C-alpha cells in the first residue's frame, strides 16, 4: 500500500475535520483509497489545545511544516491570501505537493503557483476550492476530459443561495435572511466577499482556467452580488416562471472566454432553479454530450475535508500530471460581449403614455420586449408610482447598461432601475 | 507525453463514437488529458465499411485485437455477455487493460474479471457502464473516497425514465410512450431488459460493489420494472406531492447491504423528482457530507464514448490501483429487510363500510395509514367501483407483500392492487 506523509497547516474547523477524518477513517481510506496516511506534522498557531490527539507532532510556527523534510504534501487550510501564499510557495520550492481549499489564493496567484509546481515537478490539488464536498474539479478535468466544454453555470456561493432561498420561501427581507444565515454559521460576521459576488467570481475564474485552458486573471472576471435583489423581484421572477440565483458563468465562443458571476433569472424548469438553501450546483455543457450537473454541499468542515483528502489520495497515486497553463488559442476577455436576455424592473409615475414611452425607448435601441408586466396599483399609498417589469431580448452587457441609463433618464422613471441577467440554458 | 496503444472491439454506434473522438479530438485529448492515443487495431465484424478512416488496421476477427501484442488496452463495446466475456478474459490474461461499457458483463462476471485483472496486474475501466457520460463511478470511488456511503438512489435507465416522463407530461399510455421512445431511438426493438428493471438493477449492483465493498452478486438484487405503472398512479402521486420514478437503490445498515431497483414515489421537493426525459441522475448519501447528486445523459454514442475515453486517460496515468474485491465486513443480502413507506392503489366496490374494513386491516397488521385518498365517483359508468389510494407507514418488503395479499383477499377489493415504494430521502 502507498503511504503519503502529510503536513497540515491550519487546525480550525476545516483543518480539524481533515485531521479527524485522516485519523478516524484511516481504515476506510486504506480500503477505498488504497493509501495509508502518515500525519507528520500539524501547524496550529494555538498549538496543542486545538489538536486533541496523542502522538501528533505539533508546531505553532506554520513555516516549520512547509520546510519539514519528512513532509511529502502540505495541506493548506488556513485561508487568507498572503501568508497562505508564502507557505505554499515555500512548500512547492521544497519539492512538496500542495493541497489547498483556498479559492482566493488560486484565483489570485494560480499562474505563479502552477508554474512553480511544474518547475519543481510537484502537484497542486484544489478540489476543495470550488463546491466543497461536490467533486466538480474532478468531473471537469477527468470525467469530461474527452469533451469540449462550451459553458458552465453554477450556484457556487452557499451563503448567497441560502439568503435567496430564505427570501423566496419565507418572504424574508435580505437583512433578516442574512441574519439567519449568520446565526446558523452559514455567513461570516463580515459576509461581504460572499454577498458581493467575489467568492463566486473567484470560483468561476478557477473553473474557467480548467475548462477553457486560459490563464487565471481575476481582473477580467466581471461580477455583482445579491444585495440589489428585493422581495418584489423574486415575486415577479416567480410570476414569469423563474427563480433568481447567483450564477457563476463561463463561456467559450470563437476562442473568446467570458467569465462572470451575477444575480440571474433561471428558468424554473431547470435543475439549477431547484437548488435551495446553502447547497451548490454546477452545470457543465459540453459539445456532443450536453449538460451534466453536479449538486452537493459547497462548504462546511466535513465536505471540505472530503475534497482535501480526495486530492491527497490522487496525489498518492501520481496526481494529475496536467499542464494547467498549457498553450491554447483561447483568450479570456471581459464579458461585455456575452449576449443574454435581461430582466428590468422600473418604478414609474402612474400616468397615461408612460408604457408607450418606455416601449418606444426599447424600440429606438433596437431591443425587443419579450414580456411585460404591469399590475393594477392595489394600495392607495402607491397610487403615484407603479412597478413595470420587462424581459428584453438577448443583448450585450454594454447594451444592457446603456438601456438602463436611458430608462433612468426618462422623467417618468425613478432612478434605481433593477437589471438582472436571464440564463438561457442549453444551446 | 504518455502514449496509450488502444485496440477497439466494436465499431457500431458506440465504437464509432469512440473512434471518431480519439481521431478528431486527439489534440484536445493531449491538452486536457496529457495523453496521446495510438489506435493499434479495430475489430469490426463488418470490416472496413464501418470504419471510414484511412490508415487504420482493421480485423473482422475480434479475437485478433484481444491477443495483439501491440495493444496496451482493449476497449470492449460490442455488448452482450458471452463473447464479450471471452474477449475480455483473453485480453486480461494477455496482460492488457480493459475498458468496457458493458454493465451486464460487469454485473454478471465482475468478481472473476477483477480477480483476473489483479492477477495480471492490469486495470478494468467501467465508467461507461453506469450513467453513460455522467462520471458517477469516478465521483463514487475517487471524489467521495474519504466518505462512508450510507445509501444511493438513482434514475439509471433512460428508457424507463423517458416513458414515465411522457406518461406524466402528455398523459400518454405506457404503450404509446414506449412507441415514441422506440421512434426516437431511446428504446430497443425488444425493450424488455430496460422496462422490466434488469438494466437498472445491473447498474445498482455495480454501484453497490463500489460503494459498500461487497462482491458482485446479481442474484441478491431484487427488482421490478415499470410495466405496472398506470396513468392513474401518476395522477395520484402528483396529488400527493410525488413523481413516480424507477429508482435503483443501495443501502448499508449494520454491515448489511441491500440492493434493489423498483418503481418508486419520489417527493417533488427533491432533485431526483425533477429528472425528466431520458436523463439519468444518481444521489449518493455519505456520512458527514450528506447528499451529492450527479445528473446527465445516461446513454448514447457520444456520452458513452466520453466515459470510455476518460477511463483510457486514467489508465494511461496509472489507473485506480484498487482492490475492488477487498475484504470487508459488509454482506450483501436480499432487500427484504429494507423499510420504506408504500403507496397502495386499490379498486374497491363502492359500498358502505369498505373504507372502515380496509383501515382496520391496516390496523390489524400494525401498519399506520399516513394518507388516504378517495375521490367522489365522477362518471356514471364507474359507479360500482372506485379507486382508493393509501400511503402506509414504513414497512418491510415482506410486510408490504403480506398486506397486499390481505387486501386482495377482501371480497370488496378487486385483484391487481398496485403497490410502489416511497423514497424517504435524507436520513
Interface residues (C-beta under 8 A of the other chain):
Chain A: X2 X21 X25 X28 X29 X31 X32 X33 X34 X127 X133 X134 X135 X138 X139 X141 X142 X143 X144 X145 X146 X147 X148 X213 X271 X274 X275 X286 X288 X289 X290 X291 X292 X293 X294 X295 X296 X297 X300 X302 X303 X305 X306 X307 X309 X310 X313 X314 X317 X318 X320 X321 X322 X323 X326 X328
Chain B: X21 X25 X28 X29 X31 X32 X33 X34 X127 X133 X134 X135 X138 X139 X141 X142 X143 X144 X145 X146 X147 X148 X213 X271 X274 X275 X286 X288 X289 X290 X291 X292 X293 X294 X295 X296 X297 X300 X302 X303 X305 X306 X307 X309 X310 X313 X314 X317 X318 X320 X321 X322 X323 X326 X328
